[in-house]
Amino acid sequence: MEIKTKSEGARLTIAVSGRVDTVTAPELEAALKFGEATCVVLDLENVPYMSSAGLRLLLSAHKTMIGKGGEFQIANVQPTVREVLDITGFSDILNLV
């Protein structure tokens, strides 16, 4: 898995490439440090698979940003990952753009 971050003022974009599963989830969790950002965009364009470990991270990040009055967006979700989000009901909770 590869993670790239880009900060533009109060907006932080985190682009992830590769599978998000129990092996790689700790690496993504370590990268989900938002600092002073009020808007965080997680770009999943290059994520073909996400396990329940990844789903847990998405929900945790969402709750963290809402708790600090910010916004957490998930962008460019691939169809296979979108299907998992839909089946689990996460697509109703998370802000998919």
N, C-alpha and C positions, 0 to 999 in steps of 0.2 A: 504494500500500500504506500502511496505517496500523498503527502499533504502539503499544500502551498497556501500561505496566508498573504493577504493584501489589505492594508489598512488605509482608509481614505477618510480622514477626520474621525467622525463618530461611527463610521460604517466599517465593519470588518468582514471580509469575504474569506471563507475557508473552502478551498477546492480540494476534493478528495478523489484519488484515482485508485481503483482496485477494489477488492472484496472487503466488506466490513463484517467481520465474524468474531468469534471468541478469541482467535489468535491476534487479530489486528485491532480489535476494539480498544484495548488499553492505550495504544499509540494515538488513536483518535481522541480518546478521553483526555489525554495529556495535552493535546492541541486545542481543546475546547476551553481555553482560558480567555475570557472576553475583555478583561481590563476595564477600560472606561468606555468601551463601545456601547452605543445605545441601539444599534441595528447590526445584527449578525446574519450573514447570508451563508448558508452551507450549500455549496455547489456540488451536486451529486452526478454531474453529467457523465463522469467516467467510473461510476460505481455500478457494476452489473449484478451484484448480489449483496443482500444485507440480512444478517441473522437477527435473532432476538436480542443478542448483545448490542447490536447497532441500534435497534429500536429503543432499547433502554436509554442509550446515550442521547438519542434525539429528544425523547421525552424529558430527560433531565435538563438538557440544554434549554429547551422550551420553557420549562418551569423556572430555571435560573433567570432567564432574560425577562420573563413576565414579572418575576419577583422584584427585579430592579427597575421596573417601569420601561423596559426596552422591548425590542421586537426581534423575534427569531424566525427567519425565513429559510425555506428549503427550496432550492432552485434546480431545474434541469433534471428532474427525477426520471430515471429510465423506466420503461414499462414493467420490467420484472420486479423492480423495487416498488413501483407504484402499486402493483397488484398486492404486494405484501402489506403496504400501508392501508390500502382499501379494505382488505380482508380483516385486518386487526382493528380497524376503526381509527387508526392514527391519522388518516387523511382528513378526518372530521375535526381533529384536535389541533393538528399542526398547520402552520401557514405555508402551503405549497404555492410557489409562484412559478 
